[in-house]
Amino acid sequence: MEHESYGIQVNGNSVHRDYGSLYQAKMKSKKPKWNIKASEMSRKTFNPITAIMDSMKVEPNPSKNMIALSIGDPTTFGNLPTDDNVLQAMKEAIDSKRFNGYAPAIGYQKSREAVSSSYSCPEAPLGAKDVILTSGCSQAIELAIGVLCNPGQNILVPHPGFSLYKTLAVSMGIDVRLYNLLPEESWEIDLKHLESLIDDKTGCIIVNNPSNPCGSVFSKSHLQKIIGVASRHCTPILADEIYAEMVFSGSKYTSVASLSAAVPILSCGGLAKRWLVPGWKMGWILIHDRKNLFGNEIREGLVRLSQRILGPCTIVQGALEAIINKTPQEFYDNTISFLKSNSDICYSALSTVAGLRPIKPSGAMYLMVGINMEHFPEFESDVDFTEKLIAEQSVFCLPATCFEYPNFFRIVVTVPEDMMLEACTRIREFCEQHYHLYPDSIIQDTERDK
């Protein structure tokens, strides 16, 4: 293409400029360069468990087989299979060939009816319209936080608590405020501390019951006090109830919603733990709003957010009604019996180990163990303690620094009984080898007094 020249009069003289050449020269000087950067959301996404575990570059003792008490996956060792009726429901869903296409973003009507019927009670009635099916409980929590909070707002999160709450919130530009749980009170919430954190930018209070990582189960009276705090400040509750009904004898599970007529609640749950199929990624949100305080705003918001990935696996949805209705009570009872037995073994064994302070659990799949670090002066932290435990005894416990709660570690009690007994024996041996009867501070004081 020929370049056009334009005549311009300058001091009576005609000057010709080739604007095509000028344009090309300018473009050459500003040639675009590759500059691809990760998004702000991706940069803000941080999972402390993954980060700490990746940084623990330690080899186990080659003379001892590895016992991992760190992973909250009940399927890891094969000793806790799901019920045959659950597998049969999946096979029938596949063989029917009716669930290979798209479903509504919030889930099939019949599948949502099955969930609502199972979790409805006179105190907190539910219908299919109150159920959003999600890709696992983790997505349920993500949608619930996303619909209740804007960037710049804050959420209240248990401390110690499941790290995903903070991972999700921070990536969305939402501030996280940690409210304390009290180990000396079986991990009940410090209600005064909780209430002190609430302000006009608080989007919701997350209540995890039964608890990961604590294995605690809140009493009815304690839940009522939590609801009282939320009511006084007109703050909704996000209830993480993935371990619903997974409580040991002597304790009773009560859903938060069954006690609250006034405070609106989004309850998140799923198949992962109670049915022992975490890889199937089937979760749900139950919308409890008897005073219509959420109104259409929150319901429509949840539908729109669900449309981002167009719903969870249709095969599992197709099997969901049979899974919920045909799983025998004996299966649930056997699972709870096993978890309680292993918890009792672990708690009893570690209660007599000098320098350790296990907190007795009442449900879920975990217990937390306090470390009296003064009596283990060669270790700098719970991370250092658990690293050396791997190196010397090939027992892997999760340091509670992963939950921003130092000087504790978490044990998962889903391993076979013989492995649990062996692990406790090794932990005892490790502590006996490294325990100092008199903390350094006492020794130093004694030497100074001489």
VENLIN-V93475 format. One record per pair of residues at least 24 apart in sequence whose ideal C-beta (glycine too) atoms are under 7 Angstrom apart, sorted by sequence separation. I is the first residue (numbers start at 1). J is the second residue. D is the distance in Angstrom with one decimal. If there is no record, write none. Layout:
I:J:D / I:J:D
This chain:
141:165:6.9 / 145:169:5.8 / 187:211:6.2 / 264:288:6.5 / 343:367:6.0 / 382:406:5.5 / 149:174:4.9 / 205:230:5.6 / 244:269:5.7 / 264:289:4.5 / 381:406:6.2 / 382:407:5.4 / 106:132:4.9 / 107:133:2.9 / 138:164:6.0 / 142:168:5.1 / 146:172:6.5 / 237:263:5.9 / 239:265:5.5 / 241:267:5.3 / 242:268:6.8 / 339:365:5.9 / 382:408:6.3 / 106:133:6.2 / 141:168:6.6 / 145:172:6.8 / 187:214:4.2 / 236:263:6.7 / 241:268:6.6 / 242:269:5.5 / 246:273:6.3 / 382:409:5.7 / 236:264:4.9 / 237:265:4.7 / 238:266:5.3 / 239:267:4.3 / 240:268:5.4 / 241:269:5.0 / 242:270:5.8 / 246:274:5.8 / 395:423:5.1 / 145:174:6.9 / 174:203:7.0 / 187:216:3.7 / 227:256:6.9 / 236:265:6.7 / 239:268:6.8 / 245:274:6.3 / 261:290:5.5 / 262:291:5.8 / 264:293:4.6 / 186:216:5.6 / 188:218:6.8 / 205:235:5.7 / 207:237:5.6 / 217:247:5.0 / 238:268:7.0 / 242:272:6.3 / 243:273:5.6 / 244:274:7.0 / 264:294:4.9 / 282:312:5.8 / 204:235:6.5 / 212:243:7.0 / 223:254:6.0 / 231:262:5.6 / 242:273:5.6 / 257:288:3.9 / 281:312:6.3 / 282:313:6.8 / 395:426:5.1 / 204:236:5.0 / 205:237:5.3 / 206:238:4.8 / 207:239:5.2 / 208:240:4.3 / 209:241:6.6 / 227:259:5.9 / 231:263:5.2 / 281:313:6.4 / 368:400:6.6 / 395:427:6.1 / 181:214:6.5 / 202:235:5.4 / 204:237:6.5 / 210:243:4.0 / 223:256:5.7 / 227:260:4.7 / 230:263:4.7 / 393:426:4.0 / 188:222:5.5 / 191:225:5.7 / 195:229:5.0 / 204:238:4.7 / 206:240:6.3 / 217:251:4.6 / 220:254:4.9 / 282:316:4.6 / 373:407:5.3 / 194:229:5.9 / 198:233:4.7 / 224:259:5.6 / 210:246:6.0 / 217:253:6.4 / 223:259:5.5 / 227:263:5.4 / 280:316:5.2 / 371:407:5.2 / 393:429:6.8 / 189:226:6.2 / 198:235:6.1 / 210:247:6.1 / 370:407:6.4 / 371:408:6.6 / 393:430:5.0 / 156:194:6.5 / 191:229:6.1 / 282:320:6.7 / 370:408:5.2 / 371:409:6.8 / 389:427:6.9 / 392:430:5.9 / 220:259:6.8 / 369:408:6.3 / 368:408:5.1 / 369:409:5.4 / 156:197:5.5 / 165:206:5.6 / 389:430:5.4 / 156:198:6.9 / 368:410:5.6 / 369:411:6.3 / 210:253:6.9 / 366:410:5.6 / 367:411:5.5 / 366:411:6.7 / 156:202:6.4 / 162:208:6.2 / 366:412:5.9 / 367:413:6.6 / 154:201:5.5 / 161:208:6.1 / 365:412:5.8 / 366:413:6.7 / 153:201:4.8 / 154:202:5.5 / 155:203:5.5 / 158:206:6.7 / 275:323:6.5 / 365:413:5.7 / 152:201:6.9 / 154:203:6.7 / 155:204:5.5 / 156:205:4.6 / 157:206:5.2 / 207:256:5.9 / 365:414:5.4 / 153:203:4.4 / 156:206:6.5 / 158:208:5.6 / 162:212:5.1 / 155:206:6.2 / 271:323:6.9 / 275:327:6.8 / 160:213:5.7 / 149:203:3.4 / 160:214:6.7 / 148:203:4.7 / 149:204:6.7 / 148:204:4.6 / 378:434:6.3 / 274:332:6.9 / 376:434:5.4 / 276:335:6.9 / 376:435:6.6 / 377:436:5.8 / 375:435:5.5 / 375:436:5.4 / 377:439:6.9 / 377:440:4.8 / 375:439:5.9 / 346:411:6.0 / 374:439:3.6 / 346:413:6.0 / 374:441:6.7 / 343:413:5.0 / 342:413:4.1 / 345:417:6.9 / 339:413:5.8 / 346:420:6.0 / 350:424:6.2 / 353:427:6.8 / 342:417:6.3 / 345:420:5.5 / 349:424:3.8 / 353:428:5.0 / 356:431:6.2 / 341:417:7.0 / 345:421:6.4 / 355:431:5.4 / 350:427:6.6 / 354:431:6.5 / 162:240:6.9 / 342:420:5.1 / 346:424:5.9 / 353:431:5.0 / 345:424:6.9 / 349:428:7.0 / 355:435:4.9 / 354:435:5.2 / 245:332:7.0 / 148:236:6.1 / 248:336:6.5 / 148:238:6.8 / 246:336:6.5 / 249:340:6.7 / 248:340:4.2 / 273:365:7.0 / 145:238:6.8 / 144:238:4.9 / 141:240:6.3 / 137:242:4.5 / 251:362:4.2 / 251:363:6.1 / 49:163:5.3 / 248:362:5.6 / 48:163:5.1 / 247:362:6.2 / 248:363:5.7 / 47:163:6.3 / 247:363:3.7 / 246:363:5.3 / 246:364:5.7 / 47:167:5.0 / 243:363:6.3 / 46:167:6.3 / 243:364:4.3 / 45:167:6.3 / 144:266:4.4 / 46:170:6.9 / 144:268:5.9 / 44:170:5.3 / 45:171:4.2 / 44:171:4.7 / 141:268:5.2 / 140:268:3.9 / 41:171:5.1 / 140:270:6.7 / 124:255:6.7 / 137:268:5.4 / 137:269:6.2 / 124:257:4.1 / 137:270:3.9 / 124:258:4.7 / 136:270:5.9 / 123:258:4.3 / 137:272:6.0 / 136:272:6.5 / 121:258:5.7 / 72:212:6.5 / 144:285:5.9 / 143:285:6.3 / 140:283:4.2 / 139:283:6.1 / 140:284:6.1 / 136:281:4.0 / 140:285:4.8 / 214:359:7.0 / 216:361:6.7 / 217:362:4.1 / 135:281:4.9 / 136:282:6.8 / 137:283:4.0 / 215:361:2.7 / 216:362:6.0 / 217:363:4.4 / 136:283:4.5 / 215:362:6.6 / 135:283:6.8 / 215:363:6.2 / 134:283:4.3 / 215:364:4.8 / 134:284:6.1 / 133:284:5.3 / 134:285:6.3 / 147:298:5.7 / 215:366:4.4 / 132:284:6.4 / 212:364:5.9 / 214:366:6.8 / 215:367:4.8 / 131:284:5.7 / 132:285:4.3 / 210:363:3.9 / 211:364:6.2 / 213:366:5.1 / 147:301:4.2 / 210:364:4.2 / 212:366:5.9 / 214:368:5.5 / 131:286:6.2 / 147:302:5.3 / 213:368:5.9 / 130:286:6.1 / 130:287:4.4 / 147:305:6.0 / 143:302:6.0 / 146:305:5.5 / 126:286:6.0 / 143:305:4.8 / 143:306:6.7 / 124:288:5.5 / 119:286:5.9 / 115:284:5.3 / 132:302:5.2 / 187:359:6.7 / 132:306:5.9 / 135:309:6.5 / 183:359:5.2 / 135:312:4.3 / 133:311:6.5 / 134:312:5.9 / 133:312:5.5 / 133:317:6.4 / 183:370:6.8 / 213:400:7.0 / 86:275:5.9 / 213:403:5.6 / 86:277:6.9 / 82:275:5.7 / 82:276:4.6 / 81:276:6.9 / 82:277:5.2 / 80:276:5.4 / 106:303:5.8 / 213:410:4.4 / 105:303:6.8 / 74:273:6.9 / 106:306:5.0 / 75:276:6.3 / 105:306:4.2 / 74:276:4.9 / 105:307:4.5 / 75:278:6.9 / 107:311:5.9 / 73:278:5.8 / 105:310:5.2 / 106:311:6.7 / 107:312:7.0 / 105:311:4.7 / 111:317:4.5 / 114:320:5.5 / 118:324:5.0 / 104:311:6.6 / 114:321:4.0 / 102:310:6.3 / 103:311:5.2 / 108:317:5.1 / 111:320:4.4 / 115:324:7.0 / 107:317:5.8 / 111:321:6.3 / 114:324:5.0 / 103:314:4.9 / 110:321:5.9 / 114:325:6.7 / 101:314:6.9 / 100:314:7.0 / 103:317:5.9 / 99:314:4.4 / 99:315:5.2 / 99:317:6.6 / 99:318:3.5 / 98:318:6.5 / 94:315:6.0 / 93:315:5.3 / 96:318:6.9 / 90:315:6.8 / 93:318:3.7 / 93:319:4.0 / 178:404:6.7 / 90:319:4.7 / 89:319:3.9 / 92:322:7.0 / 89:322:3.6 / 89:323:4.9 / 86:323:5.2 / 89:326:6.6 / 163:402:6.1 / 160:400:5.9 / 163:403:6.1 / 85:326:4.6 / 86:327:5.9 / 85:327:5.5 / 161:403:6.3 / 85:328:6.8 / 160:403:3.7 / 83:327:5.2 / 160:404:6.8 / 83:328:6.8 / 159:404:6.4 / 160:405:3.7 / 159:405:6.5 / 83:331:4.2 / 80:335:6.7 / 80:338:7.0 / 74:365:6.5 / 72:365:6.4 / 69:395:6.6 / 70:396:4.7 / 67:394:6.5 / 69:396:6.3 / 70:397:6.0 / 66:394:4.8 / 67:395:5.1 / 68:396:4.6 / 69:397:5.1 / 70:398:4.3 / 58:387:4.7 / 64:393:6.4 / 65:394:6.4 / 60:390:5.3 / 61:391:6.5 / 64:394:4.1 / 66:396:6.8 / 52:383:6.4 / 56:387:5.5 / 60:391:6.9 / 61:392:5.8 / 58:390:5.2 / 59:391:6.7 / 61:393:6.3 / 58:391:5.1 / 61:394:4.7 / 60:394:4.0 / 80:414:5.9 / 79:416:4.6 / 77:415:5.6 / 77:416:5.7 / 72:412:5.6 / 74:414:4.4 / 71:412:6.2 / 69:411:4.7 / 70:412:6.5 / 69:412:5.2 / 69:415:6.4 / 52:399:6.6 / 67:415:6.8 / 52:401:6.3 / 52:402:5.3 / 67:419:5.3 / 49:402:4.5 / 48:402:5.3 / 69:423:5.9 / 67:422:6.5 / 67:423:4.6
